[in-house]
Amino acid sequence: MPHIELSFFPRDLNEEQQQALASDLCEAVKKHFGSRDASLSVALHAVEKENWKAQIYDRRIKPELDQLAKKPGYEM
């Protein structure tokens, strides 16, 4: 039952582009986990640049740096 959450700076993505992104993310997860579409969910979270450090980096990235499969190339 993978749930994918993607946080990013706001982009002007229409519904079709959001669905294409979600589909691409799901394809990668299906490939590596053997999941089915029915078991996947995707959440897209636009976060303003000025809020990134407090909302994402400090709360979600920094506390889990040792567990991240891919670490960011920046520090805050």
mmCIF file of the N, C-alpha and C atoms, coordinates in Angstrom:
data_MODEL
# 
_entry.id   MODEL 
# 
loop_
_atom_site.group_PDB 
_atom_site.id 
_atom_site.type_symbol 
_atom_site.label_atom_id 
_atom_site.label_alt_id 
_atom_site.label_comp_id 
_atom_site.label_asym_id 
_atom_site.label_entity_id 
_atom_site.label_seq_id 
_atom_site.pdbx_PDB_ins_code 
_atom_site.Cartn_x 
_atom_site.Cartn_y 
_atom_site.Cartn_z 
_atom_site.occupancy 
_atom_site.B_iso_or_equiv 
_atom_site.pdbx_formal_charge 
_atom_site.auth_seq_id 
_atom_site.auth_comp_id 
_atom_site.auth_asym_id 
_atom_site.auth_atom_id 
_atom_site.pdbx_PDB_model_num 
ATOM 1   N N  . MET A 1 1  ? 0.823  -1.193 0.000   1.00 0.00 ? 1  MET A N  1 
ATOM 2   C CA . MET A 1 1  ? 0.000  0.000  0.000   1.00 0.00 ? 1  MET A CA 1 
ATOM 3   C C  . MET A 1 1  ? 0.864  1.252  0.000   1.00 0.00 ? 1  MET A C  1 
ATOM 4   N N  . PRO A 1 2  ? 1.765  1.423  -0.922  1.00 0.00 ? 2  PRO A N  1 
ATOM 5   C CA . PRO A 1 2  ? 2.572  2.637  -0.908  1.00 0.00 ? 2  PRO A CA 1 
ATOM 6   C C  . PRO A 1 2  ? 1.741  3.902  -1.095  1.00 0.00 ? 2  PRO A C  1 
ATOM 7   N N  . HIS A 1 3  ? 2.108  4.903  -0.308  1.00 0.00 ? 3  HIS A N  1 
ATOM 8   C CA . HIS A 1 3  ? 1.553  6.249  -0.460  1.00 0.00 ? 3  HIS A CA 1 
ATOM 9   C C  . HIS A 1 3  ? 2.724  7.156  -0.777  1.00 0.00 ? 3  HIS A C  1 
ATOM 10  N N  . ILE A 1 4  ? 2.635  7.879  -1.874  1.00 0.00 ? 4  ILE A N  1 
ATOM 11  C CA . ILE A 1 4  ? 3.713  8.752  -2.332  1.00 0.00 ? 4  ILE A CA 1 
ATOM 12  C C  . ILE A 1 4  ? 3.336  10.190 -2.007  1.00 0.00 ? 4  ILE A C  1 
ATOM 13  N N  . GLU A 1 5  ? 4.231  10.905 -1.350  1.00 0.00 ? 5  GLU A N  1 
ATOM 14  C CA . GLU A 1 5  ? 4.030  12.326 -1.086  1.00 0.00 ? 5  GLU A CA 1 
ATOM 15  C C  . GLU A 1 5  ? 5.181  13.095 -1.707  1.00 0.00 ? 5  GLU A C  1 
ATOM 16  N N  . LEU A 1 6  ? 4.853  14.080 -2.509  1.00 0.00 ? 6  LEU A N  1 
ATOM 17  C CA . LEU A 1 6  ? 5.857  14.896 -3.172  1.00 0.00 ? 6  LEU A CA 1 
ATOM 18  C C  . LEU A 1 6  ? 5.630  16.349 -2.806  1.00 0.00 ? 6  LEU A C  1 
ATOM 19  N N  . SER A 1 7  ? 6.638  16.960 -2.171  1.00 0.00 ? 7  SER A N  1 
ATOM 20  C CA . SER A 1 7  ? 6.590  18.372 -1.833  1.00 0.00 ? 7  SER A CA 1 
ATOM 21  C C  . SER A 1 7  ? 7.517  19.109 -2.788  1.00 0.00 ? 7  SER A C  1 
ATOM 22  N N  . PHE A 1 8  ? 7.105  20.288 -3.220  1.00 0.00 ? 8  PHE A N  1 
ATOM 23  C CA . PHE A 1 8  ? 7.851  21.021 -4.238  1.00 0.00 ? 8  PHE A CA 1 
ATOM 24  C C  . PHE A 1 8  ? 7.467  22.486 -4.184  1.00 0.00 ? 8  PHE A C  1 
ATOM 25  N N  . PHE A 1 9  ? 8.337  23.340 -4.762  1.00 0.00 ? 9  PHE A N  1 
ATOM 26  C CA . PHE A 1 9  ? 7.967  24.742 -4.916  1.00 0.00 ? 9  PHE A CA 1 
ATOM 27  C C  . PHE A 1 9  ? 6.798  24.795 -5.888  1.00 0.00 ? 9  PHE A C  1 
ATOM 28  N N  . PRO A 1 10 ? 5.882  25.735 -5.707  1.00 0.00 ? 10 PRO A N  1 
ATOM 29  C CA . PRO A 1 10 ? 4.698  25.808 -6.570  1.00 0.00 ? 10 PRO A CA 1 
ATOM 30  C C  . PRO A 1 10 ? 5.049  25.848 -8.058  1.00 0.00 ? 10 PRO A C  1 
ATOM 31  N N  . ARG A 1 11 ? 4.300  25.086 -8.801  1.00 0.00 ? 11 ARG A N  1 
ATOM 32  C CA . ARG A 1 11 ? 4.401  25.031 -10.262 1.00 0.00 ? 11 ARG A CA 1 
ATOM 33  C C  . ARG A 1 11 ? 2.998  25.203 -10.806 1.00 0.00 ? 11 ARG A C  1 
ATOM 34  N N  . ASP A 1 12 ? 2.890  25.744 -11.982 1.00 0.00 ? 12 ASP A N  1 
ATOM 35  C CA . ASP A 1 12 ? 1.594  25.923 -12.615 1.00 0.00 ? 12 ASP A CA 1 
ATOM 36  C C  . ASP A 1 12 ? 1.262  24.652 -13.396 1.00 0.00 ? 12 ASP A C  1 
ATOM 37  N N  . LEU A 1 13 ? 0.884  23.603 -12.675 1.00 0.00 ? 13 LEU A N  1 
ATOM 38  C CA . LEU A 1 13 ? 0.552  22.328 -13.298 1.00 0.00 ? 13 LEU A CA 1 
ATOM 39  C C  . LEU A 1 13 ? -0.962 22.209 -13.400 1.00 0.00 ? 13 LEU A C  1 
ATOM 40  N N  . ASN A 1 14 ? -1.434 21.973 -14.604 1.00 0.00 ? 14 ASN A N  1 
ATOM 41  C CA . ASN A 1 14 ? -2.873 21.763 -14.748 1.00 0.00 ? 14 ASN A CA 1 
ATOM 42  C C  . ASN A 1 14 ? -3.210 20.329 -14.334 1.00 0.00 ? 14 ASN A C  1 
ATOM 43  N N  . GLU A 1 15 ? -4.482 20.002 -14.325 1.00 0.00 ? 15 GLU A N  1 
ATOM 44  C CA . GLU A 1 15 ? -4.926 18.678 -13.880 1.00 0.00 ? 15 GLU A CA 1 
ATOM 45  C C  . GLU A 1 15 ? -4.282 17.555 -14.699 1.00 0.00 ? 15 GLU A C  1 
ATOM 46  N N  . GLU A 1 16 ? -4.170 17.742 -16.001 1.00 0.00 ? 16 GLU A N  1 
ATOM 47  C CA . GLU A 1 16 ? -3.561 16.721 -16.866 1.00 0.00 ? 16 GLU A CA 1 
ATOM 48  C C  . GLU A 1 16 ? -2.089 16.511 -16.509 1.00 0.00 ? 16 GLU A C  1 
ATOM 49  N N  . GLN A 1 17 ? -1.359 17.590 -16.255 1.00 0.00 ? 17 GLN A N  1 
ATOM 50  C CA . GLN A 1 17 ? 0.049  17.480 -15.878 1.00 0.00 ? 17 GLN A CA 1 
ATOM 51  C C  . GLN A 1 17 ? 0.213  16.824 -14.508 1.00 0.00 ? 17 GLN A C  1 
ATOM 52  N N  . GLN A 1 18 ? -0.678 17.147 -13.576 1.00 0.00 ? 18 GLN A N  1 
ATOM 53  C CA . GLN A 1 18 ? -0.632 16.514 -12.258 1.00 0.00 ? 18 GLN A CA 1 
ATOM 54  C C  . GLN A 1 18 ? -0.881 15.016 -12.380 1.00 0.00 ? 18 GLN A C  1 
ATOM 55  N N  . GLN A 1 19 ? -1.834 14.635 -13.194 1.00 0.00 ? 19 GLN A N  1 
ATOM 56  C CA . GLN A 1 19 ? -2.130 13.212 -13.385 1.00 0.00 ? 19 GLN A CA 1 
ATOM 57  C C  . GLN A 1 19 ? -0.966 12.492 -14.063 1.00 0.00 ? 19 GLN A C  1 
ATOM 58  N N  . ALA A 1 20 ? -0.304 13.157 -15.015 1.00 0.00 ? 20 ALA A N  1 
ATOM 59  C CA . ALA A 1 20 ? 0.853  12.558 -15.685 1.00 0.00 ? 20 ALA A CA 1 
ATOM 60  C C  . ALA A 1 20 ? 1.998  12.358 -14.688 1.00 0.00 ? 20 ALA A C  1 
ATOM 61  N N  . LEU A 1 21 ? 2.230  13.340 -13.833 1.00 0.00 ? 21 LEU A N  1 
ATOM 62  C CA . LEU A 1 21 ? 3.268  13.224 -12.809 1.00 0.00 ? 21 LEU A CA 1 
ATOM 63  C C  . LEU A 1 21 ? 2.948  12.079 -11.858 1.00 0.00 ? 21 LEU A C  1 
ATOM 64  N N  . ALA A 1 22 ? 1.712  12.019 -11.383 1.00 0.00 ? 22 ALA A N  1 
ATOM 65  C CA . ALA A 1 22 ? 1.304  10.942 -10.476 1.00 0.00 ? 22 ALA A CA 1 
ATOM 66  C C  . ALA A 1 22 ? 1.471  9.582  -11.147 1.00 0.00 ? 22 ALA A C  1 
ATOM 67  N N  . SER A 1 23 ? 1.110  9.495  -12.407 1.00 0.00 ? 23 SER A N  1 
ATOM 68  C CA . SER A 1 23 ? 1.250  8.240  -13.150 1.00 0.00 ? 23 SER A CA 1 
ATOM 69  C C  . SER A 1 23 ? 2.716  7.828  -13.264 1.00 0.00 ? 23 SER A C  1 
ATOM 70  N N  . ASP A 1 24 ? 3.599  8.777  -13.573 1.00 0.00 ? 24 ASP A N  1 
ATOM 71  C CA . ASP A 1 24 ? 5.028  8.475  -13.672 1.00 0.00 ? 24 ASP A CA 1 
ATOM 72  C C  . ASP A 1 24 ? 5.590  8.005  -12.330 1.00 0.00 ? 24 ASP A C  1 
ATOM 73  N N  . LEU A 1 25 ? 5.201  8.666  -11.246 1.00 0.00 ? 25 LEU A N  1 
ATOM 74  C CA . LEU A 1 25 ? 5.655  8.245  -9.918  1.00 0.00 ? 25 LEU A CA 1 
ATOM 75  C C  . LEU A 1 25 ? 5.169  6.832  -9.608  1.00 0.00 ? 25 LEU A C  1 
ATOM 76  N N  . CYS A 1 26 ? 3.920  6.562  -9.939  1.00 0.00 ? 26 CYS A N  1 
ATOM 77  C CA . CYS A 1 26 ? 3.358  5.231  -9.689  1.00 0.00 ? 26 CYS A CA 1 
ATOM 78  C C  . CYS A 1 26 ? 4.075  4.157  -10.503 1.00 0.00 ? 26 CYS A C  1 
ATOM 79  N N  . GLU A 1 27 ? 4.422  4.467  -11.726 1.00 0.00 ? 27 GLU A N  1 
ATOM 80  C CA . GLU A 1 27 ? 5.135  3.489  -12.557 1.00 0.00 ? 27 GLU A CA 1 
ATOM 81  C C  . GLU A 1 27 ? 6.464  3.094  -11.920 1.00 0.00 ? 27 GLU A C  1 
ATOM 82  N N  . ALA A 1 28 ? 7.187  4.064  -11.370 1.00 0.00 ? 28 ALA A N  1 
ATOM 83  C CA . ALA A 1 28 ? 8.467  3.758  -10.707 1.00 0.00 ? 28 ALA A CA 1 
ATOM 84  C C  . ALA A 1 28 ? 8.247  2.877  -9.481  1.00 0.00 ? 28 ALA A C  1 
ATOM 85  N N  . VAL A 1 29 ? 7.225  3.187  -8.701  1.00 0.00 ? 29 VAL A N  1 
ATOM 86  C CA . VAL A 1 29 ? 6.947  2.385  -7.506  1.00 0.00 ? 29 VAL A CA 1 
ATOM 87  C C  . VAL A 1 29 ? 6.493  0.981  -7.897  1.00 0.00 ? 29 VAL A C  1 
ATOM 88  N N  . LYS A 1 30 ? 5.644  0.877  -8.908  1.00 0.00 ? 30 LYS A N  1 
ATOM 89  C CA . LYS A 1 30 ? 5.204  -0.457 -9.361  1.00 0.00 ? 30 LYS A CA 1 
ATOM 90  C C  . LYS A 1 30 ? 6.391  -1.291 -9.825  1.00 0.00 ? 30 LYS A C  1 
ATOM 91  N N  . LYS A 1 31 ? 7.322  -0.670 -10.521 1.00 0.00 ? 31 LYS A N  1 
ATOM 92  C CA . LYS A 1 31 ? 8.498  -1.379 -11.018 1.00 0.00 ? 31 LYS A CA 1 
ATOM 93  C C  . LYS A 1 31 ? 9.331  -1.952 -9.878  1.00 0.00 ? 31 LYS A C  1 
ATOM 94  N N  . HIS A 1 32 ? 9.534  -1.178 -8.827  1.00 0.00 ? 32 HIS A N  1 
ATOM 95  C CA . HIS A 1 32 ? 10.435 -1.591 -7.754  1.00 0.00 ? 32 HIS A CA 1 
ATOM 96  C C  . HIS A 1 32 ? 9.763  -2.336 -6.608  1.00 0.00 ? 32 HIS A C  1 
ATOM 97  N N  . PHE A 1 33 ? 8.455  -2.137 -6.430  1.00 0.00 ? 33 PHE A N  1 
ATOM 98  C CA . PHE A 1 33 ? 7.745  -2.781 -5.329  1.00 0.00 ? 33 PHE A CA 1 
ATOM 99  C C  . PHE A 1 33 ? 6.788  -3.867 -5.796  1.00 0.00 ? 33 PHE A C  1 
ATOM 100 N N  . GLY A 1 34 ? 6.513  -3.915 -7.087  1.00 0.00 ? 34 GLY A N  1 
ATOM 101 C CA . GLY A 1 34 ? 5.545  -4.879 -7.578  1.00 0.00 ? 34 GLY A CA 1 
ATOM 102 C C  . GLY A 1 34 ? 4.123  -4.527 -7.178  1.00 0.00 ? 34 GLY A C  1 
ATOM 103 N N  . SER A 1 35 ? 3.880  -3.255 -6.904  1.00 0.00 ? 35 SER A N  1 
ATOM 104 C CA . SER A 1 35 ? 2.555  -2.804 -6.485  1.00 0.00 ? 35 SER A CA 1 
ATOM 105 C C  . SER A 1 35 ? 1.590  -2.755 -7.661  1.00 0.00 ? 35 SER A C  1 
ATOM 106 N N  . ARG A 1 36 ? 0.305  -2.714 -7.319  1.00 0.00 ? 36 ARG A N  1 
ATOM 107 C CA . ARG A 1 36 ? -0.744 -2.541 -8.330  1.00 0.00 ? 36 ARG A CA 1 
ATOM 108 C C  . ARG A 1 36 ? -1.278 -1.121 -8.210  1.00 0.00 ? 36 ARG A C  1 
ATOM 109 N N  . ASP A 1 37 ? -1.847 -0.610 -9.304  1.00 0.00 ? 37 ASP A N  1 
ATOM 110 C CA . ASP A 1 37 ? -2.418 0.736  -9.284  1.00 0.00 ? 37 ASP A CA 1 
ATOM 111 C C  . ASP A 1 37 ? -3.410 0.924  -8.140  1.00 0.00 ? 37 ASP A C  1 
ATOM 112 N N  . ALA A 1 38 ? -4.220 -0.084 -7.892  1.00 0.00 ? 38 ALA A N  1 
ATOM 113 C CA . ALA A 1 38 ? -5.256 0.030  -6.865  1.00 0.00 ? 38 ALA A CA 1 
ATOM 114 C C  . ALA A 1 38 ? -4.680 0.220  -5.463  1.00 0.00 ? 38 ALA A C  1 
ATOM 115 N N  . SER A 1 39 ? -3.418 -0.126 -5.263  1.00 0.00 ? 39 SER A N  1 
ATOM 116 C CA . SER A 1 39 ? -2.830 -0.010 -3.929  1.00 0.00 ? 39 SER A CA 1 
ATOM 117 C C  . SER A 1 39 ? -2.042 1.283  -3.743  1.00 0.00 ? 39 SER A C  1 
ATOM 118 N N  . LEU A 1 40 ? -1.933 2.092  -4.781  1.00 0.00 ? 40 LEU A N  1 
ATOM 119 C CA . LEU A 1 40 ? -1.116 3.301  -4.726  1.00 0.00 ? 40 LEU A CA 1 
ATOM 120 C C  . LEU A 1 40 ? -1.954 4.559  -4.546  1.00 0.00 ? 40 LEU A C  1 
ATOM 121 N N  . SER A 1 41 ? -1.386 5.517  -3.820  1.00 0.00 ? 41 SER A N  1 
ATOM 122 C CA . SER A 1 41 ? -1.990 6.846  -3.717  1.00 0.00 ? 41 SER A CA 1 
ATOM 123 C C  . SER A 1 41 ? -0.867 7.872  -3.800  1.00 0.00 ? 41 SER A C  1 
ATOM 124 N N  . VAL A 1 42 ? -1.210 9.057  -4.299  1.00 0.00 ? 42 VAL A N  1 
ATOM 125 C CA . VAL A 1 42 ? -0.220 10.111 -4.503  1.00 0.00 ? 42 VAL A CA 1 
ATOM 126 C C  . VAL A 1 42 ? -0.774 11.436 -3.995  1.00 0.00 ? 42 VAL A C  1 
ATOM 127 N N  . ALA A 1 43 ? 0.043  12.154 -3.224  1.00 0.00 ? 43 ALA A N  1 
ATOM 128 C CA . ALA A 1 43 ? -0.304 13.497 -2.765  1.00 0.00 ? 43 ALA A CA 1 
ATOM 129 C C  . ALA A 1 43 ? 0.751  14.465 -3.274  1.00 0.00 ? 43 ALA A C  1 
ATOM 130 N N  . LEU A 1 44 ? 0.310  15.543 -3.884  1.00 0.00 ? 44 LEU A N  1 
ATOM 131 C CA . LEU A 1 44 ? 1.212  16.577 -4.375  1.00 0.00 ? 44 LEU A CA 1 
ATOM 132 C C  . LEU A 1 44 ? 1.030  17.813 -3.505  1.00 0.00 ? 44 LEU A C  1 
ATOM 133 N N  . HIS A 1 45 ? 2.132  18.270 -2.882  1.00 0.00 ? 45 HIS A N  1 
ATOM 134 C CA . HIS A 1 45 ? 2.082  19.399 -1.953  1.00 0.00 ? 45 HIS A CA 1 
ATOM 135 C C  . HIS A 1 45 ? 2.965  20.545 -2.448  1.00 0.00 ? 45 HIS A C  1 
ATOM 136 N N  . ALA A 1 46 ? 2.350  21.626 -2.884  1.00 0.00 ? 46 ALA A N  1 
ATOM 137 C CA . ALA A 1 46 ? 3.101  22.819 -3.252  1.00 0.00 ? 46 ALA A CA 1 
ATOM 138 C C  . ALA A 1 46 ? 3.420  23.600 -1.980  1.00 0.00 ? 46 ALA A C  1 
ATOM 139 N N  . VAL A 1 47 ? 4.689  23.926 -1.800  1.00 0.00 ? 47 VAL A N  1 
ATOM 140 C CA . VAL A 1 47 ? 5.143  24.648 -0.610  1.00 0.00 ? 47 VAL A CA 1 
ATOM 141 C C  . VAL A 1 47 ? 5.883  25.898 -1.079  1.00 0.00 ? 47 VAL A C  1 
ATOM 142 N N  . GLU A 1 48 ? 5.458  27.038 -0.602  1.00 0.00 ? 48 GLU A N  1 
ATOM 143 C CA . GLU A 1 48 ? 6.115  28.286 -0.977  1.00 0.00 ? 48 GLU A CA 1 
ATOM 144 C C  . GLU A 1 48 ? 7.579  28.249 -0.560  1.00 0.00 ? 48 GLU A C  1 
ATOM 145 N N  . LYS A 1 49 ? 8.435  28.828 -1.401  1.00 0.00 ? 49 LYS A N  1 
ATOM 146 C CA . LYS A 1 49 ? 9.877  28.814 -1.165  1.00 0.00 ? 49 LYS A CA 1 
ATOM 147 C C  . LYS A 1 49 ? 10.232 29.328 0.227   1.00 0.00 ? 49 LYS A C  1 
ATOM 148 N N  . GLU A 1 50 ? 9.578  30.399 0.661   1.00 0.00 ? 50 GLU A N  1 
ATOM 149 C CA . GLU A 1 50 ? 9.904  30.980 1.966   1.00 0.00 ? 50 GLU A CA 1 
ATOM 150 C C  . GLU A 1 50 ? 9.459  30.091 3.132   1.00 0.00 ? 50 GLU A C  1 
ATOM 151 N N  . ASN A 1 51 ? 8.630  29.102 2.867   1.00 0.00 ? 51 ASN A N  1 
ATOM 152 C CA . ASN A 1 51 ? 8.169  28.179 3.909   1.00 0.00 ? 51 ASN A CA 1 
ATOM 153 C C  . ASN A 1 51 ? 8.894  26.833 3.889   1.00 0.00 ? 51 ASN A C  1 
ATOM 154 N N  . TRP A 1 52 ? 9.729  26.611 2.892   1.00 0.00 ? 52 TRP A N  1 
ATOM 155 C CA . TRP A 1 52 ? 10.379 25.308 2.705   1.00 0.00 ? 52 TRP A CA 1 
ATOM 156 C C  . TRP A 1 52 ? 11.181 24.880 3.937   1.00 0.00 ? 52 TRP A C  1 
ATOM 157 N N  . LYS A 1 53 ? 12.004 25.771 4.467   1.00 0.00 ? 53 LYS A N  1 
ATOM 158 C CA . LYS A 1 53 ? 12.860 25.407 5.597   1.00 0.00 ? 53 LYS A CA 1 
ATOM 159 C C  . LYS A 1 53 ? 12.021 24.968 6.799   1.00 0.00 ? 53 LYS A C  1 
ATOM 160 N N  . ALA A 1 54 ? 11.053 25.768 7.182   1.00 0.00 ? 54 ALA A N  1 
ATOM 161 C CA . ALA A 1 54 ? 10.261 25.456 8.375   1.00 0.00 ? 54 ALA A CA 1 
ATOM 162 C C  . ALA A 1 54 ? 9.330  24.265 8.164   1.00 0.00 ? 54 ALA A C  1 
ATOM 163 N N  . GLN A 1 55 ? 8.674  24.205 7.018   1.00 0.00 ? 55 GLN A N  1 
ATOM 164 C CA . GLN A 1 55 ? 7.665  23.161 6.800   1.00 0.00 ? 55 GLN A CA 1 
ATOM 165 C C  . GLN A 1 55 ? 8.238  21.830 6.327   1.00 0.00 ? 55 GLN A C  1 
ATOM 166 N N  . ILE A 1 56 ? 9.275  21.874 5.522   1.00 0.00 ? 56 ILE A N  1 
ATOM 167 C CA . ILE A 1 56 ? 9.784  20.629 4.930   1.00 0.00 ? 56 ILE A CA 1 
ATOM 168 C C  . ILE A 1 56 ? 11.166 20.263 5.469   1.00 0.00 ? 56 ILE A C  1 
ATOM 169 N N  . TYR A 1 57 ? 12.139 21.154 5.303   1.00 0.00 ? 57 TYR A N  1 
ATOM 170 C CA . TYR A 1 57 ? 13.505 20.791 5.686   1.00 0.00 ? 57 TYR A CA 1 
ATOM 171 C C  . TYR A 1 57 ? 13.626 20.501 7.180   1.00 0.00 ? 57 TYR A C  1 
ATOM 172 N N  . ASP A 1 58 ? 13.195 21.437 8.017   1.00 0.00 ? 58 ASP A N  1 
ATOM 173 C CA . ASP A 1 58 ? 13.363 21.262 9.463   1.00 0.00 ? 58 ASP A CA 1 
ATOM 174 C C  . ASP A 1 58 ? 12.515 20.128 10.027  1.00 0.00 ? 58 ASP A C  1 
ATOM 175 N N  . ARG A 1 59 ? 11.333 19.915 9.486   1.00 0.00 ? 59 ARG A N  1 
ATOM 176 C CA . ARG A 1 59 ? 10.410 18.899 10.021  1.00 0.00 ? 59 ARG A CA 1 
ATOM 177 C C  . ARG A 1 59 ? 10.590 17.512 9.422   1.00 0.00 ? 59 ARG A C  1 
ATOM 178 N N  . ARG A 1 60 ? 10.951 17.449 8.130   1.00 0.00 ? 60 ARG A N  1 
ATOM 179 C CA . ARG A 1 60 ? 10.921 16.142 7.473   1.00 0.00 ? 60 ARG A CA 1 
ATOM 180 C C  . ARG A 1 60 ? 12.272 15.682 6.941   1.00 0.00 ? 60 ARG A C  1 
ATOM 181 N N  . ILE A 1 61 ? 13.082 16.599 6.447   1.00 0.00 ? 61 ILE A N  1 
ATOM 182 C CA . ILE A 1 61 ? 14.357 16.203 5.850   1.00 0.00 ? 61 ILE A CA 1 
ATOM 183 C C  . ILE A 1 61 ? 15.456 16.081 6.905   1.00 0.00 ? 61 ILE A C  1 
ATOM 184 N N  . LYS A 1 62 ? 15.710 17.154 7.613   1.00 0.00 ? 62 LYS A N  1 
ATOM 185 C CA . LYS A 1 62 ? 16.813 17.169 8.584   1.00 0.00 ? 62 LYS A CA 1 
ATOM 186 C C  . LYS A 1 62 ? 16.727 16.050 9.618   1.00 0.00 ? 62 LYS A C  1 
ATOM 187 N N  . PRO A 1 63 ? 15.566 15.798 10.234  1.00 0.00 ? 63 PRO A N  1 
ATOM 188 C CA . PRO A 1 63 ? 15.507 14.725 11.230  1.00 0.00 ? 63 PRO A CA 1 
ATOM 189 C C  . PRO A 1 63 ? 15.741 13.326 10.650  1.00 0.00 ? 63 PRO A C  1 
ATOM 190 N N  . GLU A 1 64 ? 15.595 13.174 9.354   1.00 0.00 ? 64 GLU A N  1 
ATOM 191 C CA . GLU A 1 64 ? 15.724 11.857 8.732   1.00 0.00 ? 64 GLU A CA 1 
ATOM 192 C C  . GLU A 1 64 ? 16.917 11.746 7.796   1.00 0.00 ? 64 GLU A C  1 
ATOM 193 N N  . LEU A 1 65 ? 17.874 12.665 7.895   1.00 0.00 ? 65 LEU A N  1 
ATOM 194 C CA . LEU A 1 65 ? 19.010 12.656 6.966   1.00 0.00 ? 65 LEU A CA 1 
ATOM 195 C C  . LEU A 1 65 ? 19.698 11.302 6.885   1.00 0.00 ? 65 LEU A C  1 
ATOM 196 N N  . ASP A 1 66 ? 19.875 10.631 8.018   1.00 0.00 ? 66 ASP A N  1 
ATOM 197 C CA . ASP A 1 66 ? 20.569 9.344  8.020   1.00 0.00 ? 66 ASP A CA 1 
ATOM 198 C C  . ASP A 1 66 ? 19.775 8.244  7.327   1.00 0.00 ? 66 ASP A C  1 
ATOM 199 N N  . GLN A 1 67 ? 18.461 8.404  7.234   1.00 0.00 ? 67 GLN A N  1 
ATOM 200 C CA . GLN A 1 67 ? 17.624 7.379  6.617   1.00 0.00 ? 67 GLN A CA 1 
ATOM 201 C C  . GLN A 1 67 ? 17.273 7.676  5.154   1.00 0.00 ? 67 GLN A C  1 
ATOM 202 N N  . LEU A 1 68 ? 17.592 8.860  4.663   1.00 0.00 ? 68 LEU A N  1 
ATOM 203 C CA . LEU A 1 68 ? 17.214 9.211  3.291   1.00 0.00 ? 68 LEU A CA 1 
ATOM 204 C C  . LEU A 1 68 ? 17.976 8.370  2.276   1.00 0.00 ? 68 LEU A C  1 
ATOM 205 N N  . ALA A 1 69 ? 17.273 7.831  1.305   1.00 0.00 ? 69 ALA A N  1 
ATOM 206 C CA . ALA A 1 69 ? 17.912 7.080  0.220   1.00 0.00 ? 69 ALA A CA 1 
ATOM 207 C C  . ALA A 1 69 ? 18.657 8.019  -0.710  1.00 0.00 ? 69 ALA A C  1 
ATOM 208 N N  . LYS A 1 70 ? 18.188 9.253  -0.828  1.00 0.00 ? 70 LYS A N  1 
ATOM 209 C CA . LYS A 1 70 ? 18.846 10.286 -1.632  1.00 0.00 ? 70 LYS A CA 1 
ATOM 210 C C  . LYS A 1 70 ? 18.823 11.559 -0.810  1.00 0.00 ? 70 LYS A C  1 
ATOM 211 N N  . LYS A 1 71 ? 20.002 12.028 -0.415  1.00 0.00 ? 71 LYS A N  1 
ATOM 212 C CA . LYS A 1 71 ? 20.103 13.237 0.397   1.00 0.00 ? 71 LYS A CA 1 
ATOM 213 C C  . LYS A 1 71 ? 20.124 14.470 -0.510  1.00 0.00 ? 71 LYS A C  1 
ATOM 214 N N  . PRO A 1 72 ? 19.605 15.588 -0.015  1.00 0.00 ? 72 PRO A N  1 
ATOM 215 C CA . PRO A 1 72 ? 19.630 16.802 -0.829  1.00 0.00 ? 72 PRO A CA 1 
ATOM 216 C C  . PRO A 1 72 ? 21.063 17.319 -0.961  1.00 0.00 ? 72 PRO A C  1 
ATOM 217 N N  . GLY A 1 73 ? 21.298 18.081 -2.003  1.00 0.00 ? 73 GLY A N  1 
ATOM 218 C CA . GLY A 1 73 ? 22.617 18.676 -2.223  1.00 0.00 ? 73 GLY A CA 1 
ATOM 219 C C  . GLY A 1 73 ? 22.719 20.055 -1.607  1.00 0.00 ? 73 GLY A C  1 
ATOM 220 N N  . TYR A 1 74 ? 21.908 20.323 -0.607  1.00 0.00 ? 74 TYR A N  1 
ATOM 221 C CA . TYR A 1 74 ? 21.920 21.619 0.063   1.00 0.00 ? 74 TYR A CA 1 
ATOM 222 C C  . TYR A 1 74 ? 21.725 21.417 1.557   1.00 0.00 ? 74 TYR A C  1 
ATOM 223 N N  . GLU A 1 75 ? 22.112 22.410 2.314   1.00 0.00 ? 75 GLU A N  1 
ATOM 224 C CA . GLU A 1 75 ? 21.869 22.432 3.761   1.00 0.00 ? 75 GLU A CA 1 
ATOM 225 C C  . GLU A 1 75 ? 21.185 23.744 4.084   1.00 0.00 ? 75 GLU A C  1 
ATOM 226 N N  . MET A 1 76 ? 20.434 23.764 5.148   1.00 0.00 ? 76 MET A N  1 
ATOM 227 C CA . MET A 1 76 ? 19.769 24.998 5.564   1.00 0.00 ? 76 MET A CA 1 
ATOM 228 C C  . MET A 1 76 ? 20.066 25.266 7.017   1.00 0.00 ? 76 MET A C  1 
# 
